[in-house]
Structure formats: C-alpha cells, structure tokens
Amino acid sequence: FFVISGSARVVLDGLPPALLGRRSERRTGVIGAVARLLTNRQAPEARNLEEYRQSREVGERTSDGDGPRVFLQDVPGVIDEHSTVQLGAGEFFGEIAALGRSPRTASVFADQESELLEIRWQGLRDIRRRADEIRAHIDALYRERSLVRHLQEVEEFRGLTGEQLERIAEATVFESFGSFDWNISYKRLAEAGRASDFSDEPVIVQEGHYPNGLVLIRSGFVRVSRSVGDSEQTVSYLGKGQAYGLEELAQNWRYEQQRPWRRTLRAIGYVDVLRVPTRVIEEIVLPGLPKETARKAEGDLHRAASSAPDRAAQLETGVLERLMELRLVNGSEAMVIDLDRCTRCDDCVRACASAHDQNPRFLRHGPQIGRFMIANACMHCADPVCMIGCPTGAIHRDLSGGQVVINDLTCIGCATCADSCPYHNIRMVEIRNRHGVEVRDPESGMPIRKATKCDLCVDLPGGPACQRACPHDALRRIDLRTPNALAEVSAR
C-alpha cells in the first residue's frame, strides 16, 4: 500500500482479535463440551440471530462499490492503549508480507481521511523488475527487518555470530518461482481433468549442474526428483524453513571435488527461495560446521552415491507423485482415512456434527491415494490461499494453535474463501433461525449464506472429535508437509 495523501497508523503491539473481525479465543471445558451435546439445535445451520444484532466487534461495515470496509469504533482509544507509528504521504507498507506470502506482522488503519494506492503482488513484482530504486529499497527493508532473523532459524547457521549472519545476509540472493495465484491454474487443470506434471513446475536446481549455493526455502513447496532413464521420479519434497545443497557443497569443499547437484528441485505452485552463494558458505559456514551436521552431510552423500532410497521412498510407488499432483503437501492437518480399516460406520461424521450444533463440517469423500482417502475436510494449509481477499478478516489463523478458522459473526457470505480453496473444503450454507426458518436478506429477499469448514474442534478439549470417535483407528490427522507422515501411517 502506497500512501498518496492523509496518513495511516501501524499498531506495533497487536490488536485484540475481536477488533479485527476475528473469533476471540475461547476454550470449552469437559462440562461445557457435554452440555453442548445436550443442547445442540435440531434445525440445520441454526443461528442465534440476536448475536448478530448485538455484535459490535468491528463496528459498521459499508460498501462503496469496491467491496466491504471494516471500521474501528474507537480510534482514539486504540491510539492511547497501543503502541503505534504514523506513516505519511509517500511511504508504503505491506511489501514484505506480500512478496513473501507471509502473514502480516502488524495491523494498519487510516486515522483520518486518506487515499492509498493498493498494489497487487503481480504489480509489485513487475515494479521491482523495472524500477531499480524500489527493488533496492524493498530488498534493503527485508534484509534489515527479516532476513537475519530468518537466517538465525536455519539449522546450518546455528552457532554463527551476528557479524557472520550479517555477511551472509548481504550476499543472499532473493528468487521467486511459479505463479502467486497457483490455486487458480490448479483448479482449472483439475476441472479439465488434467493432472499437474513436471512441465508445470519451474526448475530451481537442475540435477547434474554445478552447485552455485545453498538453497533455503522461504515459502512454498519444492519437489525433489531424480533422473530415472528418460523420466524423473519424485523422491521427496521440501517446505518452508528447509534447506538443500549442503551435502554437495561440503563434499566439494572438503575433498576439492566438483560433485554436481544430485537432485532436481522444482517449484510446486509458488515458491520463494533464498540462495546463499557457494563462496560465502565455504568462507563462513563450512569451517565451523558442527560435527554432527558434517557427519549427516557426509552420510546423505554416501547414501546417494550407493543409490540407497530416500526417506520418503518408504511410500508405495506413485504415492509421492500423487501427493504432488493434487498439491496435498500443502496440508498441515489433512484428514486421512485408511479404507482397509474403515467400515463406513460414519461415527466420525456424527461426532463432527455433535461438536458443531448437528452440522458436520466435512465430507467423508475425497481423492484416493492407494488405500488412503484424503477426505474433504479443511487441511489447515501452510499456504492458505482461502484467506487471500477476505474483505472482513473473518477467515484467519487462530493465534494460539495456528488453525484456520472462520468467525461466523463477521462472515458476510461473499464466498471468496470457498472459491479460492483449491481442495473444495469450504462450503457455503444457508442459515436458519432457532426455529428452523430460513433467514433472508430483507432487501434482496435472497437467503443469507455463511462459509463453514472444519475448525479442528479448536475450542474442545481432546482435539478433533472425528478422530477420537473412530472405533477402528482408521482416521488420522497428519501433517503432509513431511514425507514420512503418510509412510508412518502406511506402516501400521
């Protein structure tokens, strides 16, 4: 956002969830959970309409032709109670989160009549390509505010001094691969019955080429593959915070060899990469590499040289390709059903309904991979594209557990989240009052709809009711971002 006139105010210490249109954190105890079972409403999608009338969480919502707006009710109170910084004309904000596809680190509101230019990610990307000054400014901000902190979390850099991390940050190159709106092209492929394949995925590292640096995944997912004859075979995948290339770099430095990349890395969807040049790794990192990390690097190369299988090769043939094809590696809490164990008793569906006022929040249906079904239940993705474009902030991450949840009170039924979800895991439902009568908009006469989905029973003790209710241990919630997650379930 570029401030043209007026001013905007950045809240540095965070605002309460209710002020932002988000669901306030609440946990139900055991007694409350039992009471809920006894007082569930019988009508489908029934709501207490009085809650909507009494709700003043985000103040008035209006539409000026460009979409709904959310207003803070007590701006002077917010300024008095919170630490804020004012931005004036000529300044901009939000560029780092937009480029990194990462959550906003602060809330910003207009404290007077202001005019701002909103620049979509694609526009910001093109401006950076054509305007050297803006690119240098944005890169400098990221290096100053975020890069060193990010490097501190990299396992290979632990133990380095602040000065060494600064030197690495100065030399680090920023790279992006793939489409920011990957979910749109993915849905088009799925609707056309076409599978996403290697040709859709830009190459980050090419097997057989010279290693030009350590690759750090800043956001997104990367397919790791190897050549098998005239084709490629998926052996693993990497996600945010993981690195690739230390093994080759360590071997070449230690033995003065020129071992090429042993794997190909391809971007799945959209990927942000930090590439630390080889010379910097050799000068700063490798001389002080911890012994256990060095031994791991040597061991990884030894296994690769002896054609030993990768960790993810424990999975059945084709499973990894299928996970990539369907983009399921995005899911941190995927509902996986072992069809060999499942007796189709539907206890999981009934348990889900009991926990949500007799309204199940998932479908026991979905794509099958071998003997497993990935049910149509929210996976609480690492890259939740459903959150992009929500005009009121109703769909958001829970601050304590990281689950993607929807605040029913501030959802306006626009279906932006449901249309964006590439997995069809968000449904729009027509709400009713406590007597089961359909609620309609007084002006248009159309039924009022709300977005619903699995919330992982975030407010209940014991976690997801569906998993606890399964009598045959056929249903599991697993993190598909790690290659071994499905392999461990397969080995049961």
Buried (B, 14 or more C-beta within 10 A) or exposed (E): BBBEEBBBBBBEEBBEBBBBBBBEBEEBEEEEBEEBEEEBBEBBBBBEBEEBEEBEBBBEBEEEEEEBBBEBEEBEEBBEEBEBEEBEBEEBBBBBBBBBBBEEEBBBBBBEEBEBEEBEBEEBBEBBEEEEEBBEBBBEBBBEEBBBEBBEEBEBBEEBEEEBBBBBBEBBEBBBBBBBBBBBBBBEBBEEEEEBEBEBBBEBBEBEEEBBBBBBBBBBBBBBBBEEEEEBBBBBBBBBEBBBBBBBBBBBBEEEEEBEBBBBBBBBBBBBBBBBBBEBBBBBBBEEBEEEBBEBBBEBBEBBEEEEEBEBBBBBEEBBBBBBBBBBBBBBBBBBBBEEBBEEEBBBBBBBBBBBBBBBBBBBEBBEBBBBBBBBBBBBBBBBBBBBEBBBBBBBBBEEEEBBBBBBBBBBBBBBBBBBBBBEBBBBBBBBBEEEEEBEEEEEEEBBBBBBBBBBBBBBEEBBBBBBBBEEEBBBBBBBBBBBBBBEBBEE
